[in-house]
């Protein structure tokens, strides 16, 4: 609170011991402690009264408005998030709901056709790789004369 270090506290204690005396020092510290406690209580009560007055006058709403005005990106993003949350909510019996269900079914069909085409392509590539591997194995196992004139050199 007063930003006193240990050395300052020690100096104050020694001065108090010399000025007040060892008999009355505990009484002095008790009274100082009571005074500090009362001061803290009064400050706490004042702060509470100011917060209550701010609540009664609507200052918190004004403060929220000022914070939103100073940071418009966050307040705009909150509006976008709430609007986006409402986009997915619609009645399934409405035209939008029927179109959505129809589109979801078409999407599933497209995904299935794409997966089927990818599997066919992978199978074809695997067959080609096996044929190429068999061809290379046959060429490796063949005698060098059957390979042609290039193999003799």
C-alpha positions in Angstrom: 0.0 0.0 0.0 2.7 2.5 1.0 5.4 0.4 -0.8 7.5 0.0 2.4 10.3 -2.5 2.3 11.7 -4.6 5.2 14.4 -2.1 6.0 11.9 0.8 6.2 9.6 -1.3 8.4 12.6 -2.1 10.7 13.5 1.6 11.0 9.9 2.5 11.8 9.8 -0.3 14.5 13.0 0.9 16.1 11.9 4.5 16.2 8.5 3.5 17.6 10.2 1.4 20.2 12.4 4.3 21.2 9.7 7.0 21.1 6.8 5.0 22.6 8.7 2.6 24.8 8.5 -1.2 25.1 5.5 -1.2 27.5 3.1 0.8 25.3 4.3 -0.6 21.9 1.8 -3.5 21.7 -1.0 -1.1 22.5 0.1 1.3 19.8 0.3 -1.5 17.2 -3.1 -2.8 18.2 -4.6 0.7 17.8 -2.8 1.2 14.4 -4.2 -2.2 13.3 -7.7 -1.2 14.4 -7.4 2.1 12.5 -6.2 0.4 9.3 -9.0 -2.2 9.6 -11.6 0.6 10.0 -10.1 2.5 7.0 -10.3 -0.6 4.8 -13.9 -1.3 5.9 -14.8 2.3 5.1 -13.1 2.0 1.7 -14.9 -1.3 1.0 -18.3 0.2 2.0 -17.6 3.3 -0.2 -16.7 1.1 -3.2 -19.8 -1.0 -2.7 -22.0 2.1 -2.5 -20.5 3.5 -5.7 -21.1 0.2 -7.5 -24.7 0.1 -6.3 -25.2 3.7 -7.5 -23.7 2.8 -10.9 -26.1 -0.2 -11.1 -29.1 2.0 -10.2 -28.3 4.7 -12.9 -27.5 2.2 -15.6 -23.8 3.0 -15.9 -22.9 -0.6 -16.5 -25.0 -0.6 -19.6 -23.3 2.5 -20.8 -19.9 1.0 -20.0 -20.8 -2.1 -22.1 -22.0 0.2 -24.9 -18.7 2.1 -24.7 -16.7 -1.1 -24.8 -18.6 -2.2 -27.8 -18.0 1.1 -29.5 -14.3 1.0 -28.8 -14.1 -2.5 -30.2 -16.6 -2.8 -33.0 -15.0 -5.9 -34.5 -15.9 -8.0 -31.5 -19.5 -6.7 -31.3 -19.9 -7.2 -35.1 -18.6 -10.8 -34.7 -21.1 -11.4 -31.9 -23.9 -10.4 -34.3 -22.6 -12.5 -37.1 -22.2 -15.5 -34.8 -25.8 -15.2 -33.5 -27.1 -14.8 -37.1 -25.1 -17.8 -38.3 -26.5 -19.9 -35.4 -30.0 -19.2 -36.6 -29.3 -20.1 -40.3 -29.3 -23.9 -39.7 -32.6 -23.8 -37.8 -35.6 -24.2 -40.1 -38.8 -26.2 -40.2 -38.3 -29.6 -42.0 -41.8 -29.4 -43.5 -41.2 -26.0 -45.2 -39.9 -25.7 -48.7 -36.4 -24.9 -47.4 -36.5 -28.0 -45.3 -37.6 -30.1 -48.2 -34.9 -28.6 -50.4 -32.3 -29.2 -47.7 -33.2 -32.8 -47.4 -33.2 -33.3 -51.2 -29.7 -31.6 -51.4 -28.4 -33.8 -48.5 -29.6 -36.9 -50.4 -27.9 -35.7 -53.6 -24.8 -34.9 -51.7 -24.7 -38.5 -50.4 -25.1 -39.9 -53.9 -22.3 -37.7 -55.2 -20.0 -38.7 -52.4 -20.8 -42.4 -53.0 -20.1 -42.0 -56.8 -16.9 -40.2 -56.1 -15.8 -42.9 -53.6 -16.7 -45.6 -56.1 -14.7 -43.9 -58.9 -11.7 -43.4 -56.6 -11.8 -47.1 -55.6 -12.0 -48.2 -59.3 -9.1 -45.9 -60.1 -7.0 -47.3 -57.3 -7.9 -50.9 -58.3 -6.8 -50.1 -61.9 -3.6 -48.5 -60.7 -2.9 -51.6 -58.6 -3.5 -54.0 -61.5 -1.2 -51.9 -63.7 1.5 -51.9 -61.0 1.2 -55.7 -60.6 1.5 -56.2 -64.4 4.5 -53.9 -64.5 6.1 -55.8 -61.6 5.4 -59.2 -63.3 7.0 -57.8 -66.5 10.1 -56.6 -64.6 10.4 -60.0 -62.9 10.1 -61.8 -66.2 12.8 -59.6 -67.7 15.1 -60.2 -64.8 14.7 -63.9 -64.8 15.2 -64.2 -68.6 18.6 -65.3 -70.0 20.8 -62.5 -71.3 20.8 -63.8 -75.0 17.0 -63.5 -75.2 17.2 -59.9 -74.1 18.7 -58.7 -77.4 21.9 -57.2 -78.7 22.0 -54.4 -76.1 22.5 -56.8 -73.3 25.7 -58.2 -74.8 27.7 -55.0 -74.6 
